[in-house]
Amino acid sequence: MRPTTKGIAVVVAGLLLITSIILNVISASRDKEENQPDEPEKNPKEIIMETNHKNDSIFMYNHMTKELVQMPLEEYLAGVVAGEMPASYDEEALKAQAVAARTLVIYKMPAYGGRGCSQAAGADVCSSYAHCQEWISEEQMRKNWGEDYETYVEKIKKAIQETSGQIMTYNGKAIEVFYHSTSNGRTEEVSEVFSNSLPYYISVVSIGEEDAPRFEGSVTLSNKKFAEIFQSKYGIKLDPNKLASQIKINGYTDSGRIQDITVGGKKLRATEFRLLYGLNSTDISFEFDNDSITMNTKGFGHGVGMSQVGADRMADRGYSYMDILQHYYKGVEIIQY
Ligand SMILES: [Zn+2]
């Protein structure tokens, strides 16, 4: 029997109704789970005072060429924004990255009371993401972007110019900046990762990152390999056939990441465990098979401060770079240094 057009319309309408009911139920239960998510606020623009610091130059230790190089601060920032954030991101996200990067360098510069970078004498910062923040050369930008080079350079320069001289302060001082690639849906409180406690780092929601390329990660190792890696680091022998009973999660942080974990009787910070096995984050779940162990992760990076993906998602939803920064760094002011 051939279905009539009317019949199909009724079925489609029925399906749409069911889908909408399901979606409503899902979103209601999510709201409940998240316990009133602290949806970021849209802030009025602040009045920015002009100052004369725009011609500052910095000494950067280039960790690739092993040279100390001097360059204008704003030129250095272009290399940082290019190295730290995809240039395809929204302009407001790039501006947030520019202010975060500028704040990090001002915090470090001895000229402004900082300690500089310990990688080389006389360096304000270095070019390594593992130590200060990533910086890439013009040559590297050309390699990364190909025919989009001109467009992306202009876009990044604009983000830097439009936030010229702006940094984040707390109690009148440049804040200590941390940021990361992708969150697991919430940011991490700073003392869970670094030894210090800073009032502007509290755990906040970071919405819409589930579809980000690095949201989900996974590392699978043979049980034997897992035990070998552990033994070589801590000198403790694990039974490869009984890993499930030798790994115990002791507790979670407010952001849902693991706080600490006991492996073979040895208690570790999850951050240490993450480094040992090269995992993307400390939001880890384990799967045990007969011969192998799989560690699934959510998010990418330590989770503290601005999530770069989260910044782009906020920008997509109409938030400005100031909204973004004041969401991830609570109670900061954005001023001309
Ligand atoms: Zn450094």
Residues whose N, C-alpha, C, O or C-beta is under 5 A from the ligand:
A	BS01	ZN	C117 Q119 V125 C126 H131 C132
